Amino acid sequence: MPEISAPIAVPDTEKEQQTKSKDRLDGGYLVMCWNDPVNLMDYVTHVFQVVFGWPKARAEKHMLQVHQTGKSLLVRETFEKAEHYVHQLQSYGLHATMERDQ
């Protein structure tokens, strides 16, 4: 009968705990809306209300920021959510982009 020997080194079964969440690791992405000469201010306000579910006052605040300064930071989200918002805004004809938050 063959002998069975015990292993010399015990494998490490404990895994290191991650201290950062996935969102924290990815750093966040900023969704920006840029001014354009095509869309009316009321339309931009309406799109912000539909896409983000914002009340009219908040949507108007961002619309005016886009109109007066040329851009507005709309939200900071994970990559997937930011990409989704940008596609939604673009489907309504707005000039929207996303960039990594530093």
N, C-alpha and C positions, 0 to 999 in steps of 0.2 A: 504494500500500500504506500503510495507516494506521500511525502510529507508536505503540508501546506505551511508556508512561512508567513509571518506577519510582515506587512510593509515596513520598510525602514523609516521612511518619511511620511508623516501624516499629511494628506492634502489639505490645503487651506479651503475650507468650505464657506467661510464668511466673505461676503462681497462688500466692497467699500460703499458706504452710503453716499449718494449724491447730495451735495449741499445746495445746489442751485436747481430751480425748476427749469423746465424746457423753455418757457417764455423768457426767463431771465437769461438763459444762455444765448437765445437768438437775438437779444437786445432790443427787439421791437422795430417796427417799420412805420414810417410816417406816410400818411396819405395826404397829398397836396392837390389842391385845385388851383388852376391858373386862369387868369383873365383871358377872354377871347372877345373879338368884336362881333360875334354871331348871336350868342344867346342873350335873351332879355333877362333882366334882374329878377322879375317875378318867376320866370321859368327856373332859374338857378335855385331860388328859394324853394320852389316846389320839389325839385329833384332832391335837394338835401333832406327835406321832410320825408320823402318817400324812401330814399335809400337808407338813411340813418334813423328814421323814426323820431326826428327832433321836433320840438314845438316850433311854431312859426318864428318866435323871437330869436331863438338860437340860430335857426336857418338863415334869417335875415342878417344877423350879426356876421356870420361867415360870408354870406353873399356880398355884404358891403366891404368886408375886408378884401375879398377877391377883386372887387370893382375898384377900390381906392388904392390898394398897395400892389395889386397885380397877382397876388397869391394868398392862399389861406391854408394853414395846417388844420386839417379836419379831424383826424384821429391818429392815435398811435396804437398799433395792433400787432399781432403775430403776422408772420409772412403770409400765411394762407388767408387770413381775414383781410389783410391789407390788399392783397391781390384781388380778392373777391370784390371789395369796395371799388377799387380802381376800374375793374371791368364793368361794374354796374354803372358807375359815373360815365365811363366812355360810351356805354350803350345808349345813354341819354344825350350824347353829343357834347359832353363837357370835356375839357382838357384836364385830365387828372393823371398824376404820376405817384409812384411810391419810392421812398429812399430809406436806406438803413439809418436808424437812429444811432448816433455815435455816443 
